[in-house]
């Protein structure tokens, strides 16, 4: 795909805001990339418009994951109202080779069970990324055809990238841990 028009950062932000009018909670520039925030209910429409919208056409889905904003599993993202964040946030990145636009979409998830709509109907490449994010963070992607584990055994309990997840080695011995129980009893490392 040839570059049709290389947009300035401000023009890219303006086009994305105009295309998604009424669907966004926030839109701003972040180191030259467009950062937008939308509620889960708007995610599918937001991604569809970004993919198909004239003057934007973010046709490449490049990345999806999540961020656990809790404080070591306590359920609080910040200490005051200005820094308070949702417990989990889905992040995805889209790119437009025709207009050289990078868009990062933030989807805050505020309450358990953490549910986000699947965008696999818009970007088929999201099938794998949603499975990985589901497995590592415990986010349910509504509409995904098969949320099965990619890495962990089927009977595995927990979500390894959540801050509340207890590492098995730290349950058995404190960290930094001793090499064996006798050494630990003696206070050694």
C-alpha positions as CSV (number, residue, x, y, z in Angstrom):
1,X,0.0,0.0,0.0
2,X,1.5,3.3,-1.0
3,X,1.4,6.3,1.4
4,X,-1.5,8.5,0.1
5,X,-0.8,11.3,2.5
6,X,1.5,11.6,5.5
7,X,-0.5,13.4,8.2
8,X,0.9,15.6,10.9
9,X,0.3,14.4,14.4
10,X,-2.4,17.1,15.0
11,X,-4.1,16.3,11.7
12,X,-4.2,12.6,12.6
13,X,-5.7,13.4,16.0
14,X,-8.3,15.7,14.4
15,X,-9.3,13.1,11.8
16,X,-9.7,10.3,14.4
17,X,-11.7,12.6,16.7
18,X,-14.0,13.6,13.8
19,X,-14.5,10.0,12.7
20,X,-15.3,8.8,16.2
21,X,-17.4,11.8,17.4
22,X,-19.5,10.7,20.4
23,X,-17.8,7.3,20.8
24,X,-14.8,8.4,22.8
25,X,-14.2,9.2,26.4
26,X,-10.8,10.8,25.6
27,X,-8.5,11.5,22.7
28,X,-5.0,13.0,22.8
29,X,-1.5,12.7,21.3
30,X,1.1,10.6,23.1
31,X,4.6,10.9,21.5
32,X,3.1,11.4,18.1
33,X,0.6,8.6,18.3
34,X,-3.1,9.1,18.7
35,X,-4.3,7.7,22.1
36,X,-8.1,7.2,22.5
37,X,-10.2,5.8,25.3
38,X,-13.6,4.2,24.7
39,X,-16.0,2.2,26.9
40,X,-16.2,-1.5,26.1
41,X,-19.7,-1.1,24.5
42,X,-18.2,1.1,21.8
43,X,-15.1,-0.9,21.0
44,X,-16.4,-2.8,18.0
45,X,-17.8,0.3,16.3
46,X,-14.6,2.3,17.1
47,X,-12.4,-0.4,15.5
48,X,-14.7,-0.7,12.5
49,X,-14.7,3.0,11.9
50,X,-10.9,3.2,12.3
51,X,-10.5,0.4,9.8
52,X,-12.9,1.7,7.2
53,X,-13.0,5.5,7.7
54,X,-11.9,7.6,4.8
55,X,-8.8,9.6,5.6
56,X,-7.8,7.2,8.4
57,X,-8.0,3.6,7.3
58,X,-6.2,1.8,10.1
59,X,-6.2,-1.5,8.4
60,X,-3.4,-3.2,10.4
61,X,-4.2,-4.6,13.8
62,X,-0.7,-4.9,15.3
63,X,-1.1,-5.6,19.1
64,X,-3.5,-6.4,21.9
65,X,-2.8,-6.9,25.6
66,X,-4.0,-5.5,29.0
67,X,-2.6,-3.6,31.9
68,X,-3.4,-4.4,35.6
69,X,-3.5,-1.0,37.3
70,X,-4.2,-2.5,40.7
71,X,-1.8,-2.0,43.6
72,X,-0.4,-5.5,44.1
73,X,-3.9,-7.0,43.8
74,X,-5.6,-4.6,46.2
75,X,-8.1,-3.4,43.6
76,X,-7.0,0.3,43.8
77,X,-5.3,2.0,40.9
78,X,-4.3,5.2,42.6
79,X,-4.2,7.2,45.8
80,X,-6.5,10.0,44.8
81,X,-9.3,10.7,42.4
82,X,-7.0,12.3,39.8
83,X,-4.8,9.2,39.5
84,X,-7.4,6.6,40.0
85,X,-7.4,4.1,37.2
86,X,-9.7,1.1,36.4
87,X,-8.5,-2.2,37.7
88,X,-7.8,-3.6,34.2
89,X,-7.5,-1.9,30.8
90,X,-7.4,-3.6,27.4
91,X,-4.9,-2.0,25.0
92,X,-4.8,-2.4,21.3
93,X,-2.8,-0.8,18.5
94,X,-3.9,-0.1,15.0
95,X,-1.9,1.4,12.1
96,X,-2.7,3.1,8.8
97,X,0.0,2.6,6.2
98,X,-1.9,4.9,3.8
99,X,-1.9,7.9,6.2
100,X,0.9,6.9,8.5
101,X,-1.3,7.0,11.6
102,X,-0.7,5.0,14.8
103,X,-3.8,4.7,17.1
104,X,-3.7,3.1,20.5
105,X,-7.1,2.3,21.9
106,X,-7.6,2.1,25.7
107,X,-10.6,0.2,27.0
108,X,-11.0,0.5,30.8
109,X,-12.7,-2.4,32.5
110,X,-14.1,-1.3,35.9
111,X,-15.8,-4.3,37.5
112,X,-15.5,-8.1,37.8
113,X,-16.2,-10.1,35.8
114,X,-14.0,-8.3,33.4
115,X,-15.8,-8.4,30.0
116,X,-14.8,-6.8,26.7
117,X,-16.4,-7.4,23.3
118,X,-14.4,-9.4,20.8
119,X,-13.1,-7.4,17.8
120,X,-12.3,-10.6,15.9
121,X,-15.2,-9.8,13.5
122,X,-13.3,-6.6,12.5
123,X,-9.7,-7.9,12.7
124,X,-9.3,-11.6,12.3
125,X,-5.8,-11.3,13.8
126,X,-7.4,-10.5,17.1
127,X,-8.5,-14.1,17.6
128,X,-5.0,-15.1,18.9
129,X,-4.4,-11.9,20.9
130,X,-7.8,-12.2,22.7
131,X,-7.0,-15.8,23.7
132,X,-3.6,-14.7,25.1
133,X,-5.1,-11.7,26.9
134,X,-7.9,-13.9,28.3
135,X,-5.4,-16.5,29.6
136,X,-2.9,-14.0,31.1
137,X,-5.4,-11.5,32.6
138,X,-8.7,-13.3,32.9
139,X,-10.7,-11.0,30.6
140,X,-13.7,-12.5,28.9
141,X,-14.0,-11.5,25.2
142,X,-17.7,-11.7,24.4
143,X,-18.3,-13.2,21.0
144,X,-14.9,-14.9,20.7
145,X,-15.5,-18.4,19.2
146,X,-13.0,-20.3,21.4
147,X,-11.3,-18.8,24.4
148,X,-9.0,-21.7,25.2
149,X,-5.5,-21.5,26.6
150,X,-2.5,-21.1,24.4
151,X,0.3,-21.6,26.9
152,X,-1.0,-23.0,30.1
153,X,-2.5,-26.4,30.9
154,X,-6.3,-26.4,30.8
155,X,-6.5,-27.1,34.6
156,X,-4.2,-24.1,35.5
157,X,-5.8,-21.8,38.0
158,X,-5.1,-18.0,38.0
159,X,-3.9,-15.4,35.6
160,X,-0.1,-15.0,35.6
161,X,0.0,-11.3,34.5
162,X,-2.4,-10.1,37.2
163,X,-0.7,-8.5,40.2
164,X,-2.8,-10.6,42.5
165,X,-1.3,-13.8,41.1
166,X,0.9,-15.6,43.6
167,X,4.1,-16.9,42.2
168,X,4.5,-20.6,43.3
169,X,8.1,-20.1,44.3
170,X,7.1,-17.3,46.7
171,X,4.4,-19.3,48.3
172,X,6.8,-22.1,49.1
173,X,9.6,-19.9,50.4
174,X,10.0,-16.2,51.0
175,X,11.9,-14.1,48.5
176,X,14.8,-13.8,48.2
177,X,14.6,-17.5,49.1
178,X,17.1,-20.0,50.3
179,X,18.1,-22.9,48.1
180,X,16.8,-25.5,50.5
181,X,14.7,-25.7,53.7
182,X,17.6,-26.4,56.0
183,X,19.4,-23.3,54.7
184,X,16.3,-21.2,55.2
185,X,15.8,-22.4,58.8
186,X,19.3,-21.2,59.5
187,X,18.6,-17.8,58.1
188,X,20.9,-18.3,55.1
189,X,20.4,-17.5,51.5
